[in-house]
Amino acid sequence: KLDTVNEEAISNVYDLPSTEQIVRYLHACAGYPTKSTWLKAIKGGNYATWPHLTTEAVRKHFPESNETHQGHMRGIKQGIRSTKEKKEPMTIKLDNGEVLTLPLKKHHDISVKINDAKETMYTDQTGAFPVASKKGNRYIMIL
């Protein structure tokens, strides 16, 4: 049973007098998301049961609160520099003493080196993968 003194302190979105106050209250209930994130979630139907919450109301009455900005100040900046090491172009010395420089490009080549060839071939068959590749393959043969 609720205490009559504390019953008056319970907030109810239906008692708020304006759409602006409703959006401000529901913004706090959602955890102060950014405007774009909140609009995307509303369009996706994640707030379908929240009363009076529409994308039009949020666009018009979105509260610029300190809590929203402060929650996004802690993130580490991403995409500032590359983590890949730059590879030097390949240099080949020819028999006549010339040096040939080849730029490195990505290819779909396979290199095979054979050491002490025997009549027996060993393979490692991984079995079927749970998800098919873009080409529809479920098996990969590794030599």
C-alpha atoms as an extended CHARMM CRD file, in Angstrom:
* protein
*
       143  EXT
         1         1  LYS       CA              0.0000000000        0.0000000000        0.0000000000  PROA      1               0.0000000000
         2         2  LEU       CA              1.3810000000        3.4150000000       -0.9470000000  PROA      2               0.0000000000
         3         3  ASP       CA              1.9660000000        6.0630000000        1.6530000000  PROA      3               0.0000000000
         4         4  THR       CA             -0.3310000000        9.0670000000        1.0180000000  PROA      4               0.0000000000
         5         5  VAL       CA              2.5220000000       11.5060000000        1.6500000000  PROA      5               0.0000000000
         6         6  ASN       CA              4.8020000000        9.9350000000       -0.9940000000  PROA      6               0.0000000000
         7         7  GLU       CA              1.9380000000        9.2770000000       -3.4120000000  PROA      7               0.0000000000
         8         8  GLU       CA              1.9120000000       12.9290000000       -4.4820000000  PROA      8               0.0000000000
         9         9  ALA       CA              5.6520000000       12.7770000000       -5.3270000000  PROA      9               0.0000000000
        10        10  ILE       CA              5.2240000000       10.0420000000       -7.9330000000  PROA      10              0.0000000000
        11        11  SER       CA              5.5350000000       11.5760000000      -11.3890000000  PROA      11              0.0000000000
        12        12  ASN       CA              3.0290000000       10.7310000000      -14.0660000000  PROA      12              0.0000000000
        13        13  VAL       CA              3.5110000000       11.6880000000      -17.6930000000  PROA      13              0.0000000000
        14        14  TYR       CA             -0.2460000000       12.1210000000      -18.1620000000  PROA      14              0.0000000000
        15        15  ASP       CA             -0.2980000000       14.9400000000      -15.5830000000  PROA      15              0.0000000000
        16        16  LEU       CA              2.3090000000       17.0680000000      -17.3820000000  PROA      16              0.0000000000
        17        17  PRO       CA              0.7070000000       20.1730000000      -18.9360000000  PROA      17              0.0000000000
        18        18  SER       CA              2.6930000000       20.5190000000      -22.1950000000  PROA      18              0.0000000000
        19        19  THR       CA              4.3550000000       18.4150000000      -24.8670000000  PROA      19              0.0000000000
        20        20  GLU       CA              7.6700000000       20.1260000000      -24.1310000000  PROA      20              0.0000000000
        21        21  GLN       CA              7.5920000000       18.9450000000      -20.5120000000  PROA      21              0.0000000000
        22        22  ILE       CA              6.5310000000       15.4500000000      -21.5940000000  PROA      22              0.0000000000
        23        23  VAL       CA              9.5050000000       15.2100000000      -23.9820000000  PROA      23              0.0000000000
        24        24  ARG       CA             11.8620000000       16.5380000000      -21.2700000000  PROA      24              0.0000000000
        25        25  TYR       CA             10.5510000000       13.9790000000      -18.7280000000  PROA      25              0.0000000000
        26        26  LEU       CA             10.7340000000       11.0300000000      -21.1690000000  PROA      26              0.0000000000
        27        27  HSD       CA             14.2130000000       12.1250000000      -22.2930000000  PROA      27              0.0000000000
        28        28  ALA       CA             15.3750000000       11.7980000000      -18.6860000000  PROA      28              0.0000000000
        29        29  CYS       CA             13.6200000000        8.4230000000      -18.3720000000  PROA      29              0.0000000000
        30        30  ALA       CA             15.4510000000        7.1720000000      -21.4800000000  PROA      30              0.0000000000
        31        31  GLY       CA             18.8390000000        8.0790000000      -19.9610000000  PROA      31              0.0000000000
        32        32  TYR       CA             19.5320000000       11.3480000000      -21.8330000000  PROA      32              0.0000000000
        33        33  PRO       CA             20.3350000000        9.9390000000      -25.2940000000  PROA      33              0.0000000000
        34        34  THR       CA             21.5080000000       12.1940000000      -28.1020000000  PROA      34              0.0000000000
        35        35  LYS       CA             18.8640000000       13.5590000000      -30.4440000000  PROA      35              0.0000000000
        36        36  SER       CA             19.8610000000       11.4440000000      -33.4410000000  PROA      36              0.0000000000
        37        37  THR       CA             20.0870000000        8.2380000000      -31.3910000000  PROA      37              0.0000000000
        38        38  TRP       CA             16.7290000000        8.8480000000      -29.7350000000  PROA      38              0.0000000000
        39        39  LEU       CA             14.9880000000        9.6590000000      -33.0190000000  PROA      39              0.0000000000
        40        40  LYS       CA             16.4200000000        6.5220000000      -34.6220000000  PROA      40              0.0000000000
        41        41  ALA       CA             15.1710000000        4.4120000000      -31.6880000000  PROA      41              0.0000000000
        42        42  ILE       CA             11.7110000000        5.9940000000      -31.8230000000  PROA      42              0.0000000000
        43        43  LYS       CA             11.4840000000        5.3700000000      -35.5870000000  PROA      43              0.0000000000
        44        44  GLY       CA             12.5670000000        1.7730000000      -34.9620000000  PROA      44              0.0000000000
        45        45  GLY       CA              9.6070000000        1.2480000000      -32.6230000000  PROA      45              0.0000000000
        46        46  ASN       CA             11.6130000000        0.9100000000      -29.4080000000  PROA      46              0.0000000000
        47        47  TYR       CA              9.4540000000        3.5090000000      -27.6310000000  PROA      47              0.0000000000
        48        48  ALA       CA              6.0790000000        2.5520000000      -29.1190000000  PROA      48              0.0000000000
        49        49  THR       CA              4.4760000000        2.1020000000      -25.6970000000  PROA      49              0.0000000000
        50        50  TRP       CA              5.6490000000        5.4570000000      -24.3060000000  PROA      50              0.0000000000
        51        51  PRO       CA              2.7130000000        7.8910000000      -24.2850000000  PROA      51              0.0000000000
        52        52  HSD       CA              2.8170000000       11.0930000000      -26.3610000000  PROA      52              0.0000000000
        53        53  LEU       CA              6.3160000000       10.3050000000      -27.6800000000  PROA      53              0.0000000000
        54        54  THR       CA              6.5880000000       10.9250000000      -31.4230000000  PROA      54              0.0000000000
        55        55  THR       CA              9.4560000000       11.8850000000      -33.6890000000  PROA      55              0.0000000000
        56        56  GLU       CA              7.7420000000       15.2020000000      -34.4400000000  PROA      56              0.0000000000
        57        57  ALA       CA              7.4870000000       16.0670000000      -30.7340000000  PROA      57              0.0000000000
        58        58  VAL       CA             11.1550000000       15.1840000000      -30.1350000000  PROA      58              0.0000000000
        59        59  ARG       CA             12.3410000000       17.1880000000      -33.1600000000  PROA      59              0.0000000000
        60        60  LYS       CA             10.4060000000       20.2260000000      -31.9680000000  PROA      60              0.0000000000
        61        61  HSD       CA             10.9900000000       20.0360000000      -28.2040000000  PROA      61              0.0000000000
        62        62  PHE       CA             14.2880000000       18.1310000000      -27.7410000000  PROA      62              0.0000000000
        63        63  PRO       CA             15.9010000000       19.3920000000      -24.5080000000  PROA      63              0.0000000000
        64        64  GLU       CA             19.5650000000       20.3750000000      -24.8140000000  PROA      64              0.0000000000
        65        65  SER       CA             20.6310000000       19.1150000000      -21.3870000000  PROA      65              0.0000000000
        66        66  ASN       CA             24.0550000000       19.0170000000      -19.7410000000  PROA      66              0.0000000000
        67        67  GLU       CA             23.5770000000       15.3340000000      -18.9630000000  PROA      67              0.0000000000
        68        68  THR       CA             23.4740000000       14.4430000000      -22.6740000000  PROA      68              0.0000000000
        69        69  HSD       CA             26.6670000000       16.3380000000      -23.4640000000  PROA      69              0.0000000000
        70        70  GLN       CA             28.5690000000       15.1340000000      -20.3990000000  PROA      70              0.0000000000
        71        71  GLY       CA             27.7440000000       11.4990000000      -21.0710000000  PROA      71              0.0000000000
        72        72  HSD       CA             29.3600000000       11.7480000000      -24.4940000000  PROA      72              0.0000000000
        73        73  MET       CA             32.5260000000       13.5770000000      -23.4310000000  PROA      73              0.0000000000
        74        74  ARG       CA             34.1470000000       10.4400000000      -21.9970000000  PROA      74              0.0000000000
        75        75  GLY       CA             34.4880000000        8.5420000000      -25.2630000000  PROA      75              0.0000000000
        76        76  ILE       CA             37.8570000000        7.9370000000      -26.8860000000  PROA      76              0.0000000000
        77        77  LYS       CA             38.1800000000        9.5960000000      -30.2670000000  PROA      77              0.0000000000
        78        78  GLN       CA             38.1230000000        7.0270000000      -33.0180000000  PROA      78              0.0000000000
        79        79  GLY       CA             39.4670000000        6.9670000000      -36.5390000000  PROA      79              0.0000000000
        80        80  ILE       CA             42.2270000000        9.5000000000      -35.9070000000  PROA      80              0.0000000000
        81        81  ARG       CA             45.1300000000        7.4230000000      -37.1420000000  PROA      81              0.0000000000
        82        82  SER       CA             45.6080000000        4.1410000000      -38.8930000000  PROA      82              0.0000000000
        83        83  THR       CA             46.7440000000        1.1000000000      -36.9450000000  PROA      83              0.0000000000
        84        84  LYS       CA             48.0610000000       -0.6860000000      -40.0240000000  PROA      84              0.0000000000
        85        85  GLU       CA             51.7830000000       -0.6640000000      -40.6820000000  PROA      85              0.0000000000
        86        86  LYS       CA             52.7740000000        0.6790000000      -44.0780000000  PROA      86              0.0000000000
        87        87  LYS       CA             54.6400000000       -1.9210000000      -46.0900000000  PROA      87              0.0000000000
        88        88  GLU       CA             57.6310000000       -0.9400000000      -48.1490000000  PROA      88              0.0000000000
        89        89  PRO       CA             57.5550000000       -1.7340000000      -51.8800000000  PROA      89              0.0000000000
        90        90  MET       CA             59.3330000000       -4.9320000000      -52.8880000000  PROA      90              0.0000000000
        91        91  THR       CA             62.7820000000       -4.5190000000      -54.4250000000  PROA      91              0.0000000000
        92        92  ILE       CA             64.3010000000       -7.1970000000      -56.6590000000  PROA      92              0.0000000000
        93        93  LYS       CA             67.9310000000       -7.2650000000      -57.8430000000  PROA      93              0.0000000000
        94        94  LEU       CA             68.2070000000       -8.5600000000      -61.3620000000  PROA      94              0.0000000000
        95        95  ASP       CA             71.1960000000      -10.5510000000      -62.7010000000  PROA      95              0.0000000000
        96        96  ASN       CA             72.4650000000       -7.5540000000      -64.6910000000  PROA      96              0.0000000000
        97        97  GLY       CA             72.6570000000       -5.4250000000      -61.5060000000  PROA      97              0.0000000000
        98        98  GLU       CA             69.4690000000       -3.4300000000      -62.0100000000  PROA      98              0.0000000000
        99        99  VAL       CA             67.1320000000       -2.9420000000      -59.0610000000  PROA      99              0.0000000000
       100       100  LEU       CA             63.4350000000       -3.3740000000      -59.8050000000  PROA      100             0.0000000000
       101       101  THR       CA             60.9310000000       -1.8430000000      -57.3580000000  PROA      101             0.0000000000
       102       102  LEU       CA             57.4380000000       -3.3420000000      -57.3040000000  PROA      102             0.0000000000
       103       103  PRO       CA             54.5880000000       -1.6770000000      -55.3860000000  PROA      103             0.0000000000
       104       104  LEU       CA             52.6390000000       -3.9810000000      -53.0800000000  PROA      104             0.0000000000
       105       105  LYS       CA             49.0790000000       -4.5680000000      -54.1970000000  PROA      105             0.0000000000
       106       106  LYS       CA             46.4460000000       -6.9130000000      -52.8400000000  PROA      106             0.0000000000
       107       107  HSD       CA             45.8250000000       -9.9110000000      -55.0700000000  PROA      107             0.0000000000
       108       108  HSD       CA             43.9280000000      -13.1430000000      -54.7750000000  PROA      108             0.0000000000
       109       109  ASP       CA             47.0300000000      -15.2130000000      -55.4500000000  PROA      109             0.0000000000
       110       110  ILE       CA             48.0510000000      -18.4350000000      -53.7720000000  PROA      110             0.0000000000
       111       111  SER       CA             51.6930000000      -19.3430000000      -53.2260000000  PROA      111             0.0000000000
       112       112  VAL       CA             52.7200000000      -22.9350000000      -52.7070000000  PROA      112             0.0000000000
       113       113  LYS       CA             56.1370000000      -24.2310000000      -51.6810000000  PROA      113             0.0000000000
       114       114  ILE       CA             56.8920000000      -27.9350000000      -51.7820000000  PROA      114             0.0000000000
       115       115  ASN       CA             59.4780000000      -29.4140000000      -49.4190000000  PROA      115             0.0000000000
       116       116  ASP       CA             60.4440000000      -33.0900000000      -49.6480000000  PROA      116             0.0000000000
       117       117  ALA       CA             57.5120000000      -34.2150000000      -51.7890000000  PROA      117             0.0000000000
       118       118  LYS       CA             56.1390000000      -37.6240000000      -50.8570000000  PROA      118             0.0000000000
       119       119  GLU       CA             53.2280000000      -39.6690000000      -52.1170000000  PROA      119             0.0000000000
       120       120  THR       CA             51.0550000000      -38.8410000000      -49.1160000000  PROA      120             0.0000000000
       121       121  MET       CA             49.1310000000      -35.5750000000      -48.8270000000  PROA      121             0.0000000000
       122       122  TYR       CA             47.8870000000      -34.2990000000      -45.4720000000  PROA      122             0.0000000000
       123       123  THR       CA             45.0350000000      -31.8150000000      -45.1920000000  PROA      123             0.0000000000
       124       124  ASP       CA             43.1580000000      -30.1480000000      -42.3990000000  PROA      124             0.0000000000
       125       125  GLN       CA             39.4430000000      -30.2520000000      -43.1460000000  PROA      125             0.0000000000
       126       126  THR       CA             37.5530000000      -27.8330000000      -40.9430000000  PROA      126             0.0000000000
       127       127  GLY       CA             34.0950000000      -29.1970000000      -41.6310000000  PROA      127             0.0000000000
       128       128  ALA       CA             31.0000000000      -27.1900000000      -42.4840000000  PROA      128             0.0000000000
       129       129  PHE       CA             30.8630000000      -23.6320000000      -41.1870000000  PROA      129             0.0000000000
       130       130  PRO       CA             27.5970000000      -22.6030000000      -39.5130000000  PROA      130             0.0000000000
       131       131  VAL       CA             27.0730000000      -19.6940000000      -41.9470000000  PROA      131             0.0000000000
       132       132  ALA       CA             27.5030000000      -19.8190000000      -45.7000000000  PROA      132             0.0000000000
       133       133  SER       CA             29.9150000000      -17.3860000000      -47.3760000000  PROA      133             0.0000000000
       134       134  LYS       CA             28.7850000000      -14.7210000000      -49.8600000000  PROA      134             0.0000000000
       135       135  LYS       CA             29.3460000000      -17.2340000000      -52.6500000000  PROA      135             0.0000000000
       136       136  GLY       CA             27.2890000000      -19.8830000000      -50.8450000000  PROA      136             0.0000000000
       137       137  ASN       CA             30.2360000000      -22.0380000000      -49.7440000000  PROA      137             0.0000000000
       138       138  ARG       CA             30.1750000000      -23.7710000000      -46.3840000000  PROA      138             0.0000000000
       139       139  TYR       CA             33.5210000000      -25.6210000000      -46.6550000000  PROA      139             0.0000000000
       140       140  ILE       CA             37.0890000000      -24.3550000000      -46.9250000000  PROA      140             0.0000000000
       141       141  MET       CA             39.9750000000      -26.6290000000      -47.8810000000  PROA      141             0.0000000000
       142       142  ILE       CA             43.2680000000      -25.7690000000      -46.2170000000  PROA      142             0.0000000000
       143       143  LEU       CA             46.4190000000      -27.3820000000      -47.6170000000  PROA      143             0.0000000000
